[in-house]
Amino acid sequence: MKKYLAAVSIAVILSGCASQPEEIGTAYVSPLQYRKYDCDQLSLEAERISARTQELYGSLKKTADDDAAQMGVGLILFWPTLFFLEGGDDARAQEYARLKGERDAIEKESVQKKCSIEFKPVVPAKSVKDSLPAS
């Protein structure tokens, strides 16, 4: 019985952790909704989606990293605090998955229309600190 209770407790604790943005899947979005867009409109929509995706990436990454830190401290120092983890995937994770799907749909439509839109991977822009050489 104690093993069962421990297993259930661990499952509940781990389900309270937010997912890293890299682990969030892509929601399917049909490219048909972009069928009437021309290349300029597709490009503008891609820019809008990329900007929002990067914002969400940073926010989701911070939440997931905070949860991981709380988990580490909780496991080492005081495990009952793990029941109070604030994370978990919320509406931002769903929006992130949808935006990734929209990006894929726009990319498919732009390829079909032979637009010259360059699609970059969904990652946040590096900060100035990250781009400086190590001393």
N, C-alpha and C positions, 0 to 999 in steps of 0.2 A: 504494500500500500504506500509506503514511504517513497519507493522508487517511482511509482505512478504519479504521486503528488509532485515530486521533484521534476519529473519530465513535463508535466502540465505547466508548472511554474516557469520553467525555462522557455517553453513554447510561448507562453503569454508575454514574457519579458522580451523575447526576441521579436515578436510580432509588433511590439510597440516602437521598434526602431525604424527610422525613416530610411528609405532606399537611396543609395547613391544614384545620381542622375544617369550614370552610364548603365545602370541595371534596369532602368525604366524602359519598358517596351514601347514600340511605335504603334499607335492606333491607326487602323486603316482608314484612309480618306480617299474617296473616289476622285480620280483626276477629271471626271466629267464636269465637275462644278467649275473647272477652269477652262473649259472648252472654248468659250467665247472671248477669252482674254487674248490680247495680242502680246507680242514679246515685251513691250514696254510695261504693260500692266502686270505681266508675270514677274518681271524684274522688280517692280515696286512692291508687289505682294511678297516676294521672296525676301526682300530687305526688311520689310515690316515683321515678318515671321522670324527672321534671324535675330533681329534686335530683341524681340520678346523672349525668344528661346534662350538667348544668352543671359537675360535678366533672371529667368526662372532657373537656369542651370546654376548660377551663383547662389541663389537663395536655397535651392534644394541641396546643393553641395554643403553649404554652411549648416543646415539643419541636420543632415546625415552625419557630418563630422562632429557636431556637438553631441549628437546621440551616441556616437561611437566613444567619445571621450567620457561621457557620463557612464556608459556601460563599463568602460575600463576601470574608472574610479570606483564604481559601485561594486564590481566583482572583487576588487582588491580590498577596499576599505569597509564598505557597509552595504551588503547586498539588498536589504529591504528598500533602499532608495531606488532600486531598479524598477519598482512598481510605479514610480512617479515620472518615468521618462515621458517627455512631452511629444516626442516625434511621431512616427507613423506617417504613412502616405496620405496626403490630403488632396484638396481640389487642385493645388498647384501641380502635383504629380500627374493628375489626369489632364490638365491643360498642357503640360509639357509633352505628354504622349500624343495628344491631339495635334499639337503644333509640329511635332516631328512627322506625323502622318501627312499634314498639309504640305510640309516642305517636300516630302517624297512625291506627293501628287503634282505639285508645281514642277518639280524636276522632270517627271514623266511627260507632262504636257509640253514643257519647253523643249525636250528632246524631240518629241513628235513634230513640233512646229519648227524645228531647227533654229531655235533661238541660241544666241551665244551668251547664255547666262552661266557664270561660274559659281558652282555651289561648293561651299567649304564645309568641312565637318562641323557638327554641332558641339562646339566647345567655346568657353568664354575667352575673350581677348586676354592675353597675358598682361599682368600689371607691369609697371616700370621696374619695380623691385625684382620681379621674376626674370626680366630680360637683361639685368646687369650681370656682368661676369663675377664669379665668386672671387673673393680676395683672400 
